[in-house]
Amino acid sequence: MSIDTRPVGVLLLQLGTPDSTEVSDVRRYLREFLSDPRVLDIPAPARALLLNAVILPFRPRRSAEQYEKIWTENGSPLTIHTETLTNRLQESLGDGYRAAYGMRYQNPSVESAVAQLIAANCDQIVVLPLFPQYSSAATGSALEEALRVIGGRWNVVNVTTISDFFDDMGFVESVADVARPHLDSFQPDHVLFSYHGLPERQVKKSDPTGEWCLARAGCCDQMVEANRFCYRAQCFATTRSVAAELGLDSGSYSTTFQSRLAGQKWIEPYTDVEVGELYKRGVRRLAVLTPSFTADCLETLEEIGIRLREQWRDTGGEDLLLVPCVNAEPKWVSAVAEMVRGVT
């Protein structure tokens, strides 16, 4: 194979999932995930104490029960959707590219995915974490691991990274295209955009000035240099773009944050709190989009599709619709292909 005909490697990265719903597998996954200093960004002794004395003795069993509710006969929904996306992306890109995927935590590993691309004689790799909005905890950690693996080889290939795509029109249109028929059929009173949460301290650390993020009113109303890497600001920007694409009226939608841990201040407003306020305002039919996730997973299917729906109905709400993620929909596959072609 000549140098001119070597394919470009495409490394898709997702957060990760346990190998099964067995408590031991869930514990192994949680240990690796929560040992990451970008995820629990506290001093190492405190992180070890929190993990070993508070989280791991109790949470694996509870999480295993939650995974059991969304597990399929083919395994984890996150793995299934990511593998399907990878295969369809390969078909879309053609012979000049080789696509592979890896999980930041557990399997298939980033190392195994990189090995596939090297075995295919790729001398350039595009690394694309499948997180639309940048966060150090997800995107930063995934990129750090990919660069560690690639950089640890004797022959280090050229690497291009894509750190976010919160305002990429291919992504925005893909989210809207998936949502539109569901919303037309469901006819919600309100559309809620629910994003994964982050501790406030991590958002503040993304602001190099220390004077913008969460330091002034309306800090997320526009993208400026100070909040270029602000996860919260990028989430609000995604909401504005998708809402505009869907033609949603002002006041008919809102942005919230889910999946917070107790004992620390997380970015607001909180999804589980806001739904109560929406009910008080007369909302009875609630649709929820989760555009910080590109593939349906525990946080969408179980946290929103099961737990939040139960909370909504217990509150008195008529119904709650979870709009699917973009997963491996054709328009999303094309959007990913265009992002890759745009940097190669």
Phi, psi and omega in degrees: 000125179283162179300323183293338183255005177292136182285158172273129178277143176236116182252107176270134184238133172239169185293306180140174184199152174297159178289334178203184178268007175296141182303322181296321179290321179293320178298317179299317179296312182296323179298314180293315182299309187276356172276351181289121181293345173280338179274303173258087187274065177232165181308144186307316180298319180292322179296317180296319179295314180298316183293312188274335183258335187245314189272303188293332177292339188236319190291324183305318181294316179296317179293324179298320178296323179291317177299323181302327183289337185243358182291146179248172179294342177261004177111206184291131176303323180299316179294316181299311182294321182290320178295319178295317177300315181300314180295318181289327176296318177301316178297320182290319183283327178088190190292342181283359182225157171228122182255141176213160178228152177218157177258135178301323179235129179075219197237149355289141186287161174298321181299318180292324179292317178298320179299323177299316183290321177294321179295335178274009178067029175287131175246012171216136179232128172265121181259120183233097170294133186274046176244111186301318182258136183288134165218147177294327184293326181253293183298310183300318180293318180296317179294320179300317180293317180297316180291327176297315182293312181294316182289342180278353179280156181296315176259111184266118182279168176292140183231133172238135181243148172242111191270341177196165176208034184300333181244011177293126186293331175298317177294312181302313181293327178294315178299315181294320181295322177292318186287323191307307182295327178293317180292320179298322181283320186281327182054067183286156171282334183205148177245123181254127174262107184253122182247154175299142181275170175216151171299142180303326183298328181289324176294316181296325180292340180281349181266108183293340180274333184071009186235005185241297187295119181059019179250353179210154179295142177071023185296339182255012182284343179208157177268125178229178183298323183294328181251024180307323181253017182279117180300314182298316180296320179293325177297313179297324177295319177298316178303313181300317183292315181292319178299319178295319179296325179276349182072031180285138179285149175301134181093346181267002180212161178205168183242133179220176184226135186246183168064033181278155175261147179287156173093001178210158182278121179249162183296144183246168000282154182275137182301311185290339176275318184296327181298327176295321178293323178296320178298318179298331180276001176101003178288132179237329178246111188244127174254139183236124171256147182233069189277018165267356178245131176266349179223139178295140189204193181304316185290336178266307188289319183266310185294317180265310187292334180248297187294312182292325177298318177296318178299318182297315180290323177295328178290334182121359179295149182287310181199155177230130179252124170268116177281131181299156173286175180290337174047248178233035179297146185306318181294325178290320176303315179296322180295317178296318179300319180292323177298318180294312180298330182291343180244009179234000000 
